[in-house]
Structure formats: C-alpha cells, structure tokens
Amino acid sequence: MSKLEVLKAIREAEDSAREIIAKSELEASELITKARLSATEIIQSGKSNSESASQEIIAEARGTAEKEARKVTKGGESSVDTIHNQSQNNRKKAVQTVLDAFRSS
C-alpha cells in the first residue's frame, strides 16, 4: 500500500468513526428523551393513583362518620323524647301542686 492509500484509508476510517459517534450521540439523545417521557408518565400515573386512593379513603371515612353521626343523633333524639315525656308528667304534677297550694291558702 502506498502512502496515499494509507492516508486515504485513515481519512475514511476517521469519517466512519465520526458518523458512528454522531449516530451514537443521536441514539443516546433519543433514549434520554424516551426515558424522561416515560418517567413523567410514571410520575403522573402515580399522582393519579394516589389521588384516587385518597378520594376512596376520604369517602370511606365520610361514610363511617355519617353512620356514627346517625347513631348518635338517634340516641340523642331518644333521650330528648324521654326527657320531654318525663317533663310532661312532671308539669302536670307541678301544676297540681301549685293549684293545691293556692287552694289551701
């Protein structure tokens, strides 16, 4: 091989190496872009799943609290009814006692 052929082969090898490097850098850039996109999708999916789970937990807690509130309300209403009924009886006795006191005076 002559000196000219060797130099030509070296230039061709350098050009080929530059093309390989450029192609590799492009592929690396595409991989990074895809990885970032995938990471963003994963993060958004995680946020969505988290929000959904939070809403389910809140709804469940609200339902439980409403059931408990109904029980307490029923118990309170029952107590109020009992007190009201007892006070009706006591009012009759109180009126009678007052009337008896006036009559005996």
C-alpha positions as CSV (number, residue, x, y, z in Angstrom):
1,M,0.0,0.0,0.0
2,S,1.2,3.4,-0.9
3,K,1.4,6.3,1.4
4,L,-1.5,8.0,-0.3
5,E,-3.7,4.9,0.0
6,V,-2.8,4.7,3.8
7,L,-3.8,8.3,4.3
8,K,-7.0,7.8,2.3
9,A,-7.8,4.7,4.4
10,I,-7.1,6.7,7.6
11,R,-9.4,9.6,6.4
12,E,-12.2,7.1,5.6
13,A,-11.8,5.5,9.0
14,E,-11.9,8.8,10.7
15,D,-15.0,9.8,8.7
16,S,-16.6,6.5,9.5
17,A,-15.8,7.0,13.2
18,R,-17.3,10.5,13.1
19,E,-20.5,9.0,11.6
20,I,-20.6,6.3,14.2
21,I,-20.1,8.8,17.0
22,A,-22.8,11.1,15.6
23,K,-25.2,8.2,15.2
24,S,-24.5,7.0,18.8
25,E,-25.0,10.5,20.2
26,L,-28.3,10.8,18.4
27,E,-29.4,7.4,19.7
28,A,-28.3,8.3,23.2
29,S,-30.3,11.6,23.0
30,E,-33.4,9.7,21.8
31,L,-33.0,7.2,24.7
32,I,-32.8,10.0,27.2
33,T,-35.8,11.7,25.7
34,K,-37.8,8.5,25.9
35,A,-36.7,7.8,29.4
36,R,-37.7,11.3,30.5
37,L,-41.1,10.9,28.9
38,S,-41.6,7.5,30.5
39,A,-40.6,8.9,33.9
40,T,-43.1,11.8,33.5
41,E,-45.8,9.3,32.6
42,I,-45.0,7.2,35.6
43,I,-45.0,10.2,38.0
44,Q,-48.3,11.4,36.6
45,S,-49.8,7.9,36.9
46,G,-48.6,7.7,40.5
47,K,-50.1,11.0,41.3
48,S,-53.4,10.0,39.7
49,N,-53.4,6.7,41.6
50,S,-52.6,8.5,44.8
51,E,-55.4,11.0,44.4
52,S,-57.8,8.2,43.5
53,A,-56.8,6.2,46.6
54,S,-57.1,9.4,48.8
55,Q,-60.6,10.1,47.5
56,E,-61.6,6.5,48.3
57,I,-60.2,6.7,51.8
58,I,-62.0,10.1,52.3
59,A,-65.3,8.7,51.0
60,E,-65.0,5.7,53.2
61,A,-64.2,7.8,56.3
62,R,-67.1,10.1,55.5
63,G,-69.5,7.2,55.2
64,T,-68.3,5.8,58.5
65,A,-68.6,9.2,60.2
66,E,-72.1,9.7,58.8
67,K,-73.2,6.3,60.1
68,E,-71.8,7.2,63.5
69,A,-73.5,10.6,63.4
70,R,-76.8,8.9,62.6
71,K,-76.4,6.6,65.6
72,V,-75.5,9.5,67.9
73,T,-78.4,11.5,66.6
74,K,-80.9,8.7,67.1
75,G,-79.6,8.2,70.6
76,G,-79.9,12.0,71.3
77,E,-83.4,12.1,69.9
78,S,-84.4,9.2,72.0
79,S,-83.0,10.9,75.1
80,V,-84.8,14.2,74.2
81,D,-88.1,12.3,73.7
82,T,-87.6,10.6,77.1
83,I,-86.9,13.9,78.8
84,H,-89.8,15.6,77.1
85,N,-92.2,12.8,78.2
86,Q,-90.9,12.9,81.7
87,S,-91.3,16.7,81.8
88,Q,-94.9,16.3,80.6
89,N,-95.7,14.2,83.6
90,N,-93.7,16.5,86.0
91,R,-95.6,19.6,84.6
92,K,-98.9,18.0,85.4
93,K,-97.7,17.3,88.9
94,A,-96.2,20.8,89.3
95,V,-99.5,22.5,88.1
96,Q,-101.4,20.3,90.5
97,T,-99.0,21.2,93.4
98,V,-99.3,24.9,92.6
99,L,-103.1,24.7,92.4
100,D,-103.3,22.7,95.7
101,A,-101.0,25.4,97.3
102,F,-103.3,28.2,96.2
103,R,-106.4,26.3,97.3
104,S,-105.1,25.5,100.7
105,S,-104.1,29.2,101.3
